[in-house]
Amino acid sequence: MADPLFDTSSGRLVAEQMPGDNAPAMSVSELSQSLKRMVEGEFGHVRLRGEISGWKRAASGHAYLALKDADAVIDGVIWRGAAAALPFAAQDGLEVIATGKLTTYPGRSKYQIVIERMELAGEGALMALFEKLKAKLAGEGLFDRAAKKPLPHMPRTIGVVTSPTGAVIRDILHRLADRFPSHVVVWPVKVQGEGAAAEIAAAVRGFDALPVEGGPVRRPDLLIVARGGGSIEDLWAFNEEVVVRAVAGCSIPVISAVGHETDTSLCDFAADLRAPTPTAAAEIAVPVLADVRHTVATLAHRTERCVRRYHERAFERLAALVRVLPKRDALLGPQRQKMDDMGARLDRALERRVTLARGQLDRSAGALRPAMLDQRLATARQKLGGVGRHLDLVHPELPLKKGYAWVEARGTRKVIGTAEAARGAGAVTLHFADGAVDARVERPGGKSYGGASPEQPSLL
């Protein structure tokens, strides 16, 4: 007899509850919720070791990934809060240990792990991440030696980025005070744990952003980024990309003093100089004051000796030159002799000149006899009399005394010499020996020329 539950020969179209059937049909949602309760109840806390694959951070802040090994793979999700608290930058290929709980996702009929905490699977995985990040940043040129800045010889101000408590800051301050007392500005930060990398990077950038002059805090000439020793996990904040980029991009020279001498961080590669310990960083940062004073004193003594020796040599050269110079009398003898010769020649020239002048005076005095002067005066009077008689003969008023007159245009000093000019003038002035008379010129018939007045005498 066939089982009615699985009987396909009846040809029924509608499912019916059969007598004795204890497996009623359930919905897909009911099955999904049942599976979800079962999985979460059985695997409420698990730790999985695997390799990250398909790492992706959504805009919401949640992260999605898959954990895989050689034979299996499981999806995972990290909610925003847990993703922000990850102590390292997750990426594909890292082997990690994820702690969380299993759950199902009914929308896709799949199960996944909700990760609450994720750690690197041992130091090997951490070193693999270290080497991978180192290769990436080195490829960008952040560790190039050509970009390293020289340290100042005697910095006026030193900035220190470290924890405000603990032995590191005390060792640095104590060492600086012993060697070369300097002005120190401490920017306190966390050097380990959640948020440490962000604080360290912000401190480096903050020092770099201080104004060179006039700010409330003096801008350091040198930075020391320091931390005491510890495991690679303890020092991991100094391997974070944000710290490495801040140190490499700082315009102030940076000394990295992270951990002990055997510890190495990416911050060491990015800094301008690596110090094996924080105390060594303080020793590198400043010289020994006693050595500086000794050097200054030595240089001052050497300078004094050089100056003294220079003066001595200059005096020796001067003395040698004096010895080879000719004597004063030998230098001035020819000039003195020449001066004496010229003085004698001058005396003779003056005597000769006086003699010549005296002869000329005697000759001139001989020519100035009184008789000769009288004769010259008589000749001059005779010449002067002839000139006077000639002037009398040509005097313009002499003809007037003989009855002649000269005619001028009235109001001018222009002499009229023709009848045509007189008719043109109209009014004229007649000059006689005893005075002048105004007249007008008339045409025949009594009409006047020009502007002559009829009351005045007319000249026909």
VOPAGU-2260 file (C-alpha; in pm, 1 decimal, decimal comma):
REM VOPAGU-2260
SITE   aa  ch    i         X         Y         Z
SITE  MET   A    0       0,0       0,0       0,0
SITE  ALA   A    1     143,9     339,4    -100,5
SITE  ASP   A    2     223,0     614,2     154,6
SITE  PRO   A    3     -43,7     877,0     100,6
SITE  LEU   A    4     204,5    1155,1     195,3
SITE  PHE   A    5     429,6    1071,0    -100,9
SITE  ASP   A    6     169,3     918,5    -323,0
SITE  THR   A    7     196,4    1073,1    -664,5
SITE  SER   A    8     -41,7     839,1    -834,9
SITE  SER   A    9    -353,8     997,7    -693,5
SITE  GLY   A   10    -318,4    1300,4    -916,9
SITE  ARG   A   11    -428,0    1549,3    -645,9
SITE  LEU   A   12    -382,2    1918,9    -721,8
SITE  VAL   A   13    -442,1    2058,9    -370,6
SITE  ALA   A   14    -232,1    1954,7     -70,5
SITE  GLU   A   15    -435,3    1811,1     215,7
SITE  GLN   A   16    -354,5    1724,8     570,9
SITE  MET   A   17    -355,2    1348,4     588,7
SITE  PRO   A   18    -449,1    1150,6     900,6
SITE  GLY   A   19    -137,4    1075,7    1110,5
SITE  ASP   A   20      76,0    1345,4     936,1
SITE  ASN   A   21     303,0    1514,9    1201,7
SITE  ALA   A   22     510,9    1732,2     962,0
SITE  PRO   A   23     290,8    2025,9     868,6
SITE  ALA   A   24     422,3    2255,3     593,1
SITE  MET   A   25     613,1    2565,6     716,4
SITE  SER   A   26     684,9    2892,6     535,5
SITE  VAL   A   27    1029,0    2988,1     404,3
SITE  SER   A   28    1047,5    3267,5     660,7
SITE  GLU   A   29     966,3    3024,4     940,8
SITE  LEU   A   30    1241,9    2793,8     824,2
SITE  SER   A   31    1486,9    3086,8     792,9
SITE  GLN   A   32    1407,0    3212,4    1141,9
SITE  SER   A   33    1440,3    2859,6    1280,3
SITE  LEU   A   34    1778,7    2819,9    1116,9
SITE  LYS   A   35    1883,8    3165,2    1242,6
SITE  ARG   A   36    1793,8    3077,3    1604,4
SITE  MET   A   37    1968,0    2743,6    1575,4
SITE  VAL   A   38    2289,4    2886,5    1426,5
SITE  GLU   A   39    2309,0    3183,3    1663,6
SITE  GLY   A   40    2233,1    2962,8    1961,6
SITE  GLU   A   41    2494,7    2705,0    1867,4
SITE  PHE   A   42    2763,2    2946,4    1744,4
SITE  GLY   A   43    2702,0    3258,4    1955,2
SITE  HIS   A   44    3075,8    3304,2    2010,1
SITE  VAL   A   45    3338,5    3178,1    1766,6
SITE  ARG   A   46    3695,2    3259,0    1673,0
SITE  LEU   A   47    3793,0    3195,4    1312,8
SITE  ARG   A   48    4139,3    3195,6    1160,3
SITE  GLY   A   49    4157,3    3276,3     793,2
SITE  GLU   A   50    4280,9    3500,4     515,3
SITE  ILE   A   51    4094,8    3822,3     430,6
SITE  SER   A   52    3948,2    3830,2      81,3
SITE  GLY   A   53    3724,2    4083,1     -91,2
SITE  TRP   A   54    3769,3    4353,7     176,6
SITE  LYS   A   55    3529,4    4644,4     116,3
SITE  ARG   A   56    3418,8    4934,0     334,7
SITE  ALA   A   57    3073,4    5074,3     253,1
SITE  ALA   A   58    2974,6    5440,8     265,7
SITE  SER   A   59    2780,6    5364,1     583,3
SITE  GLY   A   60    3105,3    5271,4     759,1
SITE  HIS   A   61    3030,3    4898,3     771,8
SITE  ALA   A   62    3292,9    4661,3     630,8
SITE  TYR   A   63    3230,7    4344,6     428,9
SITE  LEU   A   64    3479,7    4065,0     366,7
SITE  ALA   A   65    3528,1    3692,7     336,6
SITE  LEU   A   66    3751,9    3467,5     544,0
SITE  LYS   A   67    3900,1    3171,2     362,1
SITE  ASP   A   68    4146,1    2888,2     401,5
SITE  ALA   A   69    4256,5    2621,3     157,8
SITE  ASP   A   70    3917,9    2440,5     147,2
SITE  ALA   A   71    3638,9    2676,0     255,3
SITE  VAL   A   72    3518,1    3033,8     268,0
SITE  ILE   A   73    3272,7    3223,1     488,2
SITE  ASP   A   74    3132,4    3571,7     444,5
SITE  GLY   A   75    3171,6    3826,5     719,7
SITE  VAL   A   76    3051,9    4171,0     819,1
SITE  ILE   A   77    3193,0    4425,3    1064,5
SITE  TRP   A   78    2952,0    4692,9    1178,6
SITE  ARG   A   79    3065,9    5054,9    1174,0
SITE  GLY   A   80    3168,0    5087,5    1539,2
SITE  ALA   A   81    3379,1    4772,9    1538,4
SITE  ALA   A   82    3530,6    4863,3    1199,3
SITE  ALA   A   83    3643,3    5202,2    1328,0
SITE  ALA   A   84    3812,2    5035,2    1627,3
SITE  LEU   A   85    4028,7    4797,9    1422,9
SITE  PRO   A   86    4390,9    4834,0    1538,3
SITE  PHE   A   87    4530,3    4795,5    1186,4
SITE  ALA   A   88    4438,1    4872,1     828,1
SITE  ALA   A   89    4269,3    4558,9     701,1
SITE  GLN   A   90    4339,4    4450,5     343,7
SITE  ASP   A   91    4322,9    4143,7     125,5
SITE  GLY   A   92    4580,6    3873,7     191,4
SITE  LEU   A   93    4620,2    3929,9     566,3
SITE  GLU   A   94    4581,0    3625,6     790,3
SITE  VAL   A   95    4366,2    3721,7    1086,5
SITE  ILE   A   96    4175,4    3577,4    1379,5
SITE  ALA   A   97    3820,1    3710,1    1384,5
SITE  THR   A   98    3605,1    3694,2    1696,5
SITE  GLY   A   99    3227,3    3719,5    1668,4
SITE  LYS   A  100    2908,5    3517,1    1620,2
SITE  LEU   A  101    2753,6    3327,5    1333,6
SITE  THR   A  102    2423,4    3434,6    1195,9
SITE  THR   A  103    2218,3    3380,5     885,5
SITE  TYR   A  104    2105,4    3621,9     619,2
SITE  PRO   A  105    1761,3    3504,3     512,7
SITE  GLY   A  106    1753,0    3733,4     212,7
SITE  ARG   A  107    2018,2    3521,4      43,3
SITE  SER   A  108    1983,3    3189,2     226,0
SITE  LYS   A  109    2341,5    3211,2     352,0
SITE  TYR   A  110    2523,1    3223,3     680,1
SITE  GLN   A  111    2797,8    3467,6     781,4
SITE  ILE   A  112    3003,2    3579,0    1076,4
SITE  VAL   A  113    2941,4    3914,1    1244,6
SITE  ILE   A  114    3290,7    4013,5    1352,2
SITE  GLU   A  115    3324,9    4206,4    1676,9
SITE  ARG   A  116    3705,8    4202,6    1699,1
SITE  MET   A  117    3976,6    4114,6    1451,8
SITE  GLU   A  118    4346,3    4061,2    1516,8
SITE  LEU   A  119    4638,9    3959,8    1306,3
SITE  ALA   A  120    4717,6    3592,3    1331,2
SITE  GLY   A  121    5054,1    3618,8    1505,8
SITE  GLU   A  122    5366,2    3825,2    1440,8
SITE  GLY   A  123    5417,5    3657,6    1106,3
SITE  ALA   A  124    5099,6    3811,8     971,3
SITE  LEU   A  125    5189,3    4143,8    1129,6
SITE  MET   A  126    5532,1    4139,7     968,3
SITE  ALA   A  127    5374,3    4054,4     634,5
SITE  LEU   A  128    5154,7    4362,2     667,1
SITE  PHE   A  129    5460,4    4562,0     771,1
SITE  GLU   A  130    5658,0    4456,6     465,1
SITE  LYS   A  131    5366,0    4513,9     231,6
SITE  LEU   A  132    5306,3    4866,5     360,8
SITE  LYS   A  133    5679,3    4938,0     358,1
SITE  ALA   A  134    5706,4    4837,7      -7,7
SITE  LYS   A  135    5405,3    5051,7     -99,4
SITE  LEU   A  136    5532,9    5367,1      73,8
SITE  ALA   A  137    5888,0    5315,3     -50,1
SITE  GLY   A  138    5752,5    5295,1    -403,2
SITE  GLU   A  139    5599,1    5639,9    -352,4
SITE  GLY   A  140    5939,3    5781,6    -255,3
SITE  LEU   A  141    5858,7    5851,6     111,0
SITE  PHE   A  142    6183,1    5687,1     226,5
SITE  ASP   A  143    6421,5    5837,1     -32,9
SITE  ARG   A  144    6752,9    5954,2     110,6
SITE  ALA   A  145    6760,5    6250,0    -126,7
SITE  ALA   A  146    6455,0    6393,4      49,6
SITE  LYS   A  147    6612,7    6382,8     396,4
SITE  LYS   A  148    6663,4    6722,7     561,9
SITE  PRO   A  149    6981,5    6809,2     755,2
SITE  LEU   A  150    6944,0    6854,8    1129,3
SITE  PRO   A  151    7017,4    7198,8    1279,5
SITE  HIS   A  152    7344,1    7209,1    1472,4
SITE  MET   A  153    7205,8    7397,1    1773,4
SITE  PRO   A  154    6824,0    7410,0    1764,4
SITE  ARG   A  155    6670,3    7689,6    1968,8
SITE  THR   A  156    6343,4    7499,4    2021,2
SITE  ILE   A  157    6285,7    7121,7    2017,4
SITE  GLY   A  158    5938,8    6970,3    1978,5
SITE  VAL   A  159    5874,3    6627,3    2130,9
SITE  VAL   A  160    5580,6    6405,0    2030,7
SITE  THR   A  161    5536,8    6136,6    2297,0
SITE  SER   A  162    5335,9    6033,0    2598,0
SITE  PRO   A  163    5337,3    6300,5    2872,0
SITE  THR   A  164    5390,4    6031,0    3134,5
SITE  GLY   A  165    5650,2    5760,0    3159,3
SITE  ALA   A  166    6025,0    5736,5    3138,6
SITE  VAL   A  167    6067,2    5849,1    2776,2
SITE  ILE   A  168    5990,6    6219,4    2823,3
SITE  ARG   A  169    6186,2    6229,1    3150,0
SITE  ASP   A  170    6490,8    6070,8    2983,9
SITE  ILE   A  171    6478,0    6317,2    2693,8
SITE  LEU   A  172    6441,0    6624,4    2915,6
SITE  HIS   A  173    6711,8    6504,5    3154,2
SITE  ARG   A  174    6955,0    6432,5    2871,3
SITE  LEU   A  175    6892,2    6768,7    2705,9
SITE  ALA   A  176    6945,3    6949,8    3036,6
SITE  ASP   A  177    7276,8    6769,1    3087,8
SITE  ARG   A  178    7412,6    6829,7    2738,7
SITE  PHE   A  179    7271,2    7158,4    2613,9
SITE  PRO   A  180    6977,3    7321,4    2796,7
SITE  SER   A  181    6715,4    7397,6    2529,9
SITE  HIS   A  182    6358,3    7518,8    2503,5
SITE  VAL   A  183    6139,4    7206,9    2473,4
SITE  VAL   A  184    5773,4    7196,1    2365,5
SITE  VAL   A  185    5595,0    6864,9    2436,4
SITE  TRP   A  186    5285,5    6763,0    2238,7
SITE  PRO   A  187    5127,4    6486,7    2451,0
SITE  VAL   A  188    4982,0    6189,5    2259,4
SITE  LYS   A  189    4886,4    5828,1    2310,4
SITE  VAL   A  190    5162,3    5602,4    2182,9
SITE  GLN   A  191    4969,2    5275,3    2190,4
SITE  GLY   A  192    4616,8    5150,0    2139,2
SITE  GLU   A  193    4309,0    5282,1    1965,4
SITE  GLY   A  194    4346,1    5633,5    1824,1
SITE  ALA   A  195    4720,5    5654,2    1892,8
SITE  ALA   A  196    4821,1    5679,1    1526,0
SITE  ALA   A  197    4575,1    5961,8    1459,9
SITE  GLU   A  198    4703,2    6160,2    1761,4
SITE  ILE   A  199    5068,3    6115,5    1662,2
SITE  ALA   A  200    5002,4    6226,2    1303,6
SITE  ALA   A  201    4798,5    6525,9    1424,0
SITE  ALA   A  202    5080,2    6631,3    1658,6
SITE  VAL   A  203    5341,7    6621,2    1380,7
SITE  ARG   A  204    5116,5    6818,4    1146,7
SITE  GLY   A  205    5031,5    7060,5    1428,1
SITE  PHE   A  206    5397,4    7142,0    1495,3
SITE  ASP   A  207    5455,1    7185,4    1122,4
SITE  ALA   A  208    5161,6    7428,5    1095,7
SITE  LEU   A  209    5292,3    7668,1    1365,7
SITE  PRO   A  210    5393,4    8012,9    1231,6
SITE  VAL   A  211    5765,6    8076,8    1200,9
SITE  GLU   A  212    5742,8    8410,4    1382,8
SITE  GLY   A  213    5488,7    8574,2    1609,1
SITE  GLY   A  214    5283,9    8269,6    1710,4
SITE  PRO   A  215    5168,1    8190,7    2065,6
SITE  VAL   A  216    5394,9    7883,0    2064,8
SITE  ARG   A  217    5747,2    7899,8    1929,6
SITE  ARG   A  218    5786,2    7684,0    1619,2
SITE  PRO   A  219    6041,5    7405,1    1679,8
SITE  ASP   A  220    6361,5    7384,0    1477,9
SITE  LEU   A  221    6366,5    7005,5    1531,6
SITE  LEU   A  222    6109,4    6734,3    1616,6
SITE  ILE   A  223    6160,8    6412,6    1813,6
SITE  VAL   A  224    5894,4    6142,5    1777,1
SITE  ALA   A  225    5960,2    5901,5    2062,3
SITE  ARG   A  226    5830,1    5592,0    2238,9
SITE  GLY   A  227    5979,3    5332,5    2468,1
SITE  GLY   A  228    6035,6    4968,9    2376,9
SITE  GLY   A  229    5768,9    4702,3    2330,5
SITE  SER   A  230    5643,1    4428,7    2106,6
SITE  ILE   A  231    5558,4    4484,4    1745,1
SITE  GLU   A  232    5193,7    4514,6    1845,4
SITE  ASP   A  233    5282,4    4783,6    2101,3
SITE  LEU   A  234    5477,1    4983,3    1840,7
SITE  TRP   A  235    5226,1    4934,7    1561,7
SITE  ALA   A  236    5087,9    5290,4    1581,0
SITE  PHE   A  237    5420,8    5410,9    1439,6
SITE  ASN   A  238    5374,1    5179,8    1139,0
SITE  GLU   A  239    5036,7    5324,5    1045,2
SITE  GLU   A  240    5025,8    5496,3     708,3
SITE  VAL   A  241    4883,0    5820,2     850,5
SITE  VAL   A  242    5185,2    5859,4    1082,4
SITE  VAL   A  243    5439,6    5773,4     812,6
SITE  ARG   A  244    5291,3    6027,0     570,7
SITE  ALA   A  245    5280,0    6299,8     838,0
SITE  VAL   A  246    5647,2    6246,5     929,1
SITE  ALA   A  247    5762,8    6228,5     566,0
SITE  GLY   A  248    5570,8    6544,8     475,3
SITE  CYS   A  249    5687,8    6753,5     771,4
SITE  SER   A  250    5899,3    7055,4     676,2
SITE  ILE   A  251    6072,2    7047,6    1017,1
SITE  PRO   A  252    6358,1    6793,8    1048,4
SITE  VAL   A  253    6237,0    6486,6    1240,0
SITE  ILE   A  254    6427,2    6235,3    1454,3
SITE  SER   A  255    6245,4    5904,7    1506,1
SITE  ALA   A  256    6321,3    5735,2    1837,5
SITE  VAL   A  257    6071,0    5448,7    1858,2
SITE  GLY   A  258    6148,2    5148,3    2076,3
SITE  HIS   A  259    6487,6    5002,8    2150,3
SITE  GLU   A  260    6785,8    4975,2    1918,2
SITE  THR   A  261    6663,9    4644,8    1770,9
SITE  ASP   A  262    6311,6    4774,7    1705,1
SITE  THR   A  263    6228,5    4913,2    1363,5
SITE  SER   A  264    5918,9    5105,6    1256,6
SITE  LEU   A  265    5809,8    5265,3     930,3
SITE  CYS   A  266    5832,2    5598,2    1110,0
SITE  ASP   A  267    6209,0    5538,2    1130,9
SITE  PHE   A  268    6230,7    5510,7     751,5
SITE  ALA   A  269    6022,0    5825,2     695,4
SITE  ALA   A  270    6210,8    6042,2     946,4
SITE  ASP   A  271    6517,1    6242,3     853,6
SITE  LEU   A  272    6722,7    6046,8    1108,5
SITE  ARG   A  273    6663,7    5737,6    1321,2
SITE  ALA   A  274    6787,4    5724,2    1678,5
SITE  PRO   A  275    6830,0    5384,0    1847,8
SITE  THR   A  276    6662,6    5509,8    2168,9
SITE  PRO   A  277    6487,4    5824,4    2293,5
SITE  THR   A  278    6793,3    5911,3    2502,6
SITE  ALA   A  279    7011,7    5879,1    2194,0
SITE  ALA   A  280    6771,3    6110,4    2009,8
SITE  ALA   A  281    6835,0    6379,9    2270,9
SITE  GLU   A  282    7209,9    6327,9    2233,1
SITE  ILE   A  283    7184,0    6358,8    1854,4
SITE  ALA   A  284    6960,2    6666,1    1873,7
SITE  VAL   A  285    7206,1    6891,4    2057,5
SITE  PRO   A  286    7581,8    6909,4    2109,3
SITE  VAL   A  287    7749,7    6904,3    2450,0
SITE  LEU   A  288    7759,1    7257,0    2589,5
SITE  ALA   A  289    8104,3    7203,5    2742,9
SITE  ASP   A  290    8233,8    7085,2    2404,8
SITE  VAL   A  291    8084,1    7389,5    2235,3
SITE  ARG   A  292    8246,9    7621,8    2486,6
SITE  HIS   A  293    8578,6    7443,1    2446,2
SITE  THR   A  294    8548,6    7465,6    2067,5
SITE  VAL   A  295    8466,1    7836,4    2085,0
SITE  ALA   A  296    8758,7    7899,6    2319,3
SITE  THR   A  297    8991,1    7700,5    2094,5
SITE  LEU   A  298    8876,6    7888,0    1787,1
SITE  ALA   A  299    8914,3    8220,5    1967,4
SITE  HIS   A  300    9271,5    8128,0    2069,3
SITE  ARG   A  301    9351,8    8015,3    1716,1
SITE  THR   A  302    9204,4    8335,4    1577,9
SITE  GLU   A  303    9411,9    8544,1    1815,9
SITE  ARG   A  304    9727,6    8353,1    1718,6
SITE  CYS   A  305    9647,6    8391,3    1350,5
SITE  VAL   A  306    9597,1    8766,7    1389,4
SITE  ARG   A  307    9915,3    8802,5    1591,8
SITE  ARG   A  308   10110,1    8593,4    1343,7
SITE  TYR   A  309    9965,9    8795,6    1057,9
SITE  HIS   A  310   10082,2    9117,5    1223,0
SITE  GLU   A  311   10425,7    8970,9    1286,8
SITE  ARG   A  312   10462,9    8861,5     926,2
SITE  ALA   A  313   10337,6    9195,6     801,7
SITE  PHE   A  314   10595,2    9372,2    1021,6
SITE  GLU   A  315   10865,9    9141,3     891,7
SITE  ARG   A  316   10770,1    9215,2     531,1
SITE  LEU   A  317   10765,4    9587,4     607,1
SITE  ALA   A  318   11108,0    9572,2     768,0
SITE  ALA   A  319   11242,5    9381,3     467,5
SITE  LEU   A  320   11101,0    9643,5     233,2
SITE  VAL   A  321   11248,6    9924,1     440,5
SITE  ARG   A  322   11589,2    9765,7     412,2
SITE  VAL   A  323   11579,4    9756,7      35,0
SITE  LEU   A  324   11435,6   10105,9      -4,1
SITE  PRO   A  325   11691,1   10380,9     -96,1
SITE  LYS   A  326   11789,4   10638,0     166,6
SITE  ARG   A  327   11605,4   10965,0     189,7
SITE  ASP   A  328   11903,5   11173,9      87,6
SITE  ALA   A  329   11961,9   10944,8    -209,9
SITE  LEU   A  330   11598,8   10988,5    -318,9
SITE  LEU   A  331   11582,9   11365,1    -261,4
SITE  GLY   A  332   11940,3   11460,1    -365,1
SITE  PRO   A  333   11872,4   11498,0    -741,2
SITE  GLN   A  334   11555,5   11693,5    -672,9
SITE  ARG   A  335   11733,8   11923,4    -430,1
SITE  GLN   A  336   12014,0   11983,6    -681,4
SITE  LYS   A  337   11762,7   12051,2    -955,1
SITE  MET   A  338   11579,9   12295,5    -731,4
SITE  ASP   A  339   11901,1   12480,0    -651,2
SITE  ASP   A  340   11988,1   12496,9   -1022,5
SITE  MET   A  341   11645,4   12629,4   -1111,7
SITE  GLY   A  342   11663,3   12883,2    -828,6
SITE  ALA   A  343   11995,1   13012,9    -963,5
SITE  ARG   A  344   11855,0   13031,2   -1315,4
SITE  LEU   A  345   11555,8   13220,1   -1184,1
SITE  ASP   A  346   11774,9   13476,0   -1015,4
SITE  ARG   A  347   11969,7   13531,7   -1335,3
SITE  ALA   A  348   11653,5   13555,0   -1539,9
SITE  LEU   A  349   11507,3   13812,1   -1304,2
SITE  GLU   A  350   11823,9   14024,4   -1317,1
SITE  ARG   A  351   11823,4   14010,1   -1696,3
SITE  ARG   A  352   11455,8   14100,4   -1711,4
SITE  VAL   A  353   11507,9   14398,6   -1481,1
SITE  THR   A  354   11801,1   14514,2   -1690,6
SITE  LEU   A  355   11593,9   14495,8   -2010,6
SITE  ALA   A  356   11304,8   14680,6   -1847,8
SITE  ARG   A  357   11537,9   14950,6   -1721,2
SITE  GLY   A  358   11678,3   14999,7   -2072,2
SITE  GLN   A  359   11332,9   15031,9   -2221,1
SITE  LEU   A  360   11240,0   15283,8   -1951,4
SITE  ASP   A  361   11549,2   15486,3   -2019,0
SITE  ARG   A  362   11474,1   15494,8   -2388,3
SITE  SER   A  363   11114,3   15592,3   -2327,7
SITE  ALA   A  364   11216,6   15860,0   -2078,3
SITE  GLY   A  365   11457,7   16005,6   -2331,5
SITE  ALA   A  366   11180,7   16042,9   -2585,4
SITE  LEU   A  367   10961,5   16238,8   -2338,3
SITE  ARG   A  368   11159,0   16569,7   -2336,3
SITE  PRO   A  369   10953,6   16895,7   -2276,3
SITE  ALA   A  370   11043,3   17046,7   -2615,0
SITE  MET   A  371   10920,6   16739,2   -2792,8
SITE  LEU   A  372   10597,9   16749,3   -2590,9
SITE  ASP   A  373   10542,6   17117,8   -2681,9
SITE  GLN   A  374   10597,0   17045,8   -3049,3
SITE  ARG   A  375   10345,8   16755,5   -3032,0
SITE  LEU   A  376   10093,2   16978,5   -2853,7
SITE  ALA   A  377   10126,1   17251,4   -3118,1
SITE  THR   A  378   10073,3   17004,0   -3396,6
SITE  ALA   A  379    9764,6   16866,2   -3218,1
SITE  ARG   A  380    9623,9   17220,9   -3170,6
SITE  GLN   A  381    9672,7   17296,1   -3537,8
SITE  LYS   A  382    9490,1   16979,8   -3638,4
SITE  LEU   A  383    9212,0   17053,4   -3393,8
SITE  GLY   A  384    9170,5   17407,5   -3531,2
SITE  GLY   A  385    9141,2   17275,3   -3887,4
SITE  VAL   A  386    8870,5   17030,7   -3777,9
SITE  GLY   A  387    8680,7   17315,2   -3604,1
SITE  ARG   A  388    8688,4   17535,1   -3914,3
SITE  HIS   A  389    8563,7   17246,9   -4124,7
SITE  LEU   A  390    8277,2   17191,8   -3883,3
SITE  ASP   A  391    8181,7   17557,1   -3904,2
SITE  LEU   A  392    8167,7   17533,5   -4280,2
SITE  VAL   A  393    7941,2   17228,8   -4277,8
SITE  HIS   A  394    7718,6   17343,4   -3986,4
SITE  PRO   A  395    7351,2   17314,5   -4101,2
SITE  GLU   A  396    7257,9   17654,0   -3957,7
SITE  LEU   A  397    7522,7   17842,5   -4153,7
SITE  PRO   A  398    7303,4   17868,5   -4471,0
SITE  LEU   A  399    7013,9   17991,1   -4256,0
SITE  LYS   A  400    7216,1   18301,5   -4167,3
SITE  LYS   A  401    7239,2   18371,6   -4536,5
SITE  GLY   A  402    6857,6   18371,4   -4577,0
SITE  TYR   A  403    6790,3   18007,0   -4643,9
SITE  ALA   A  404    6548,3   17779,2   -4450,9
SITE  TRP   A  405    6491,5   17405,1   -4423,9
SITE  VAL   A  406    6153,9   17239,6   -4434,8
SITE  GLU   A  407    6024,5   16957,7   -4211,4
SITE  ALA   A  408    5695,1   16769,3   -4208,6
SITE  ARG   A  409    5504,3   16908,4   -3913,4
SITE  GLY   A  410    5529,5   16699,3   -3601,9
SITE  THR   A  411    5822,4   16496,5   -3733,4
SITE  ARG   A  412    6194,4   16541,8   -3763,9
SITE  LYS   A  413    6186,1   16439,1   -4130,4
SITE  VAL   A  414    6341,4   16693,6   -4366,7
SITE  ILE   A  415    6144,8   16762,4   -4685,2
SITE  GLY   A  416    6365,5   16809,1   -4989,1
SITE  THR   A  417    6111,9   16816,6   -5278,6
SITE  ALA   A  418    5791,0   16997,6   -5369,9
SITE  GLU   A  419    5613,4   16668,1   -5415,2
SITE  ALA   A  420    5701,5   16568,1   -5059,9
SITE  ALA   A  421    5580,1   16905,8   -4932,8
SITE  ARG   A  422    5246,5   16866,7   -5110,8
SITE  GLY   A  423    5215,7   16518,9   -4965,2
SITE  ALA   A  424    5285,7   16643,0   -4610,8
SITE  GLY   A  425    5030,9   16928,8   -4631,8
SITE  ALA   A  426    5147,1   17086,5   -4303,8
SITE  VAL   A  427    5512,9   17177,5   -4268,9
SITE  THR   A  428    5749,6   17365,0   -4040,4
SITE  LEU   A  429    5999,6   17619,8   -4177,7
SITE  HIS   A  430    6323,3   17658,6   -3982,6
SITE  PHE   A  431    6504,9   17999,6   -4007,3
SITE  ALA   A  432    6816,0   18126,6   -3836,6
SITE  ASP   A  433    6613,2   18298,7   -3569,7
SITE  GLY   A  434    6325,5   18049,4   -3526,7
SITE  ALA   A  435    6064,3   17820,3   -3685,2
SITE  VAL   A  436    5729,4   17892,2   -3853,9
SITE  ASP   A  437    5443,3   17648,4   -3922,8
SITE  ALA   A  438    5284,3   17668,9   -4269,3
SITE  ARG   A  439    5047,2   17479,8   -4496,6
SITE  VAL   A  440    5085,9   17389,8   -4861,3
SITE  GLU   A  441    4805,8   17503,4   -5101,0
SITE  ARG   A  442    4724,6   17426,1   -5458,8
SITE  PRO   A  443    4700,3   17704,6   -5703,3
SITE  GLY   A  444    4356,0   17859,0   -5642,8
SITE  GLY   A  445    4367,1   17855,8   -5265,3
SITE  LYS   A  446    4284,9   17489,8   -5181,3
SITE  SER   A  447    4511,1   17322,9   -4932,3
SITE  TYR   A  448    4686,9   16986,1   -4954,4
SITE  GLY   A  449    4653,5   16738,4   -4674,6
SITE  GLY   A  450    4516,4   16862,8   -4342,3
SITE  ALA   A  451    4666,8   17215,2   -4326,5
SITE  SER   A  452    4461,7   17473,0   -4134,7
SITE  PRO   A  453    4341,3   17782,0   -4344,1
SITE  GLU   A  454    4431,1   18017,7   -4060,1
SITE  GLN   A  455    4802,8   17933,0   -4094,6
SITE  PRO   A  456    5027,8   18088,4   -4361,9
SITE  SER   A  457    5027,0   17902,4   -4689,9
SITE  LEU   A  458    5305,5   17808,0   -4921,8
SITE  LEU   A  459    5216,5   17818,3   -5293,9
